[in-house]
Amino acid sequence: MSSDSGLTRKKLSKTLKPHWVWAIALGSSIGWGSFVLPADWMQGAGPLAVILGLSIGAVLMAIIAISYGVLIRNYPVSGGEFAYTFLGLNRVHAYISGWFLTLGYICIVALNATAFALMLKFVFPDFIQNMKMYSIAEWDVYFTEVIVVTILVAFFTYLNIKGSGLSGRMQFIFVMILVVGVFGLTGLMTTNVDASFSNMTPSFDPDVSPLAAVLAMVAIAPFAYVGFDNVPQAAEEFKFSARKSLGLIMMALLFAAIIYSLMIMTTALGAPWQETSNAGLQWGTGTVVEDVLGTGGLIILVIALSMGIFTGLNGFLISASRVLFAMARGKVLPDVFSRLHSKHNTPYFAIIFAALVAIIAPWFGREVLGWIVNMSSVGVAIAYFYTCFTAYKLLKWNKDGAEFDETLHIVSPGKKFIAMLGMVSSIGFLVLLLYPGSPAALGAESFWALLIWIILGLLFYLIRRKDLNSYDREDLAYLILGKDKFKLTDKED
């Protein structure tokens, strides 16, 4: 809209190059999980079940990503799923999508930062395990750990305020070091005389059906690959055509699946996987690598893990702040979240707010944070569904019908069918996470965390409802999507 209503739409600077965006997607997708969780994942599943489950998950994510590609190409704006949900439905659903996304992204920032402290606890236990404050859910909380997390988050907060160009460049450097480290570790492990492929047998846990084991891993795909959807959050800052976005996402998903598989192999080759998974080790992968490759191998692993943590922390801090910025620009959140830095033109208040929430997390212990992150997988799956639904609504089977508008609809029956598959996949993820009998059902603690977040979201919406409803749909379309005309639907559902 806007000259008519007098609204002014704030815009971000276009600074991101294609390979930086690829690095944001890949680095966010793998983060710390590929280095810390292999032993945990193999327990009750087996190495082949993990590799198959995550590979199938990557294919399902690729199906969903096609809908993202369509929407990024036509609506390259900050906010991603929040903006798409408004486009396909209305402001209420957009709020729901944004509410869950914000929680998920900020939690993953915190999870990556605490993973760095966990790594230091393994490598330098005498340093981290100082100044114990208390225990929560049988997890000891140390003040030293809190300090480390705070310093790390503060560094990336500063990096992001300085500009997406700087954070994007650093992201690419971190990712390249990570990729070299992973391939190097796998190469060293496969050629070491003390490692053996026989350690990967049995391929599946004999106490669990192969189907249940694979499905349990497929269910965590929204958590394992969350990060490819950081691309639409940064779309407004592309210094290149948005047409390239789908290719960048697909390349990131492919590399992520390969890296996950290589790290499962690296962990399983060094020692019988059942012994590693059931030994109750603080860091199974770290123990195996140190035992087989010695201090040199552990150093490579620690460097690669550090890069994974940095890329995850940086990528999700970018995304969390952009969702907050977009929601504020769309009048869902207070205007303060859309404030831009006078010199760097970055949403500095949103960045600082996301960072402050993230550094609260280590005070509650990693177990509590884990419950919240598991719960946030539900929100991510909901956001995936909304995106696929909007793409399905945008795409057309053919040009028949008087209501067809070429500026807002695209004839592509193949992509429309894939968008429908994406909706089905998203619903499948939700069923696996929420159905009590599912092999991947959320624990009771995560269900309570989900309920609390829903109640908080409802209360906050009721507080903001009057102000949000004071704007008509065309005005919000201008603020959220940057469109002067809005013809997809005449009114909100």
PyMOL commands that set and color helices and strands:
alter all, ss='L'
color gray80, all
select helices_A, chain A and resi 18-30+33-36+38-42+47-74+81-88+91-123+125-128+143-161+164-191+197-200+210-219+221-225+230-233+235-237+242-270+273-278+284-329+335-338+348-364+366-394+413-434+444-468+473-481
alter helices_A, ss='H'
color red, helices_A
select strands_A, chain A and resi 132-136+139-142+395-396+410-411
alter strands_A, ss='S'
color yellow, strands_A
deselect
rebuild
show_as cartoon
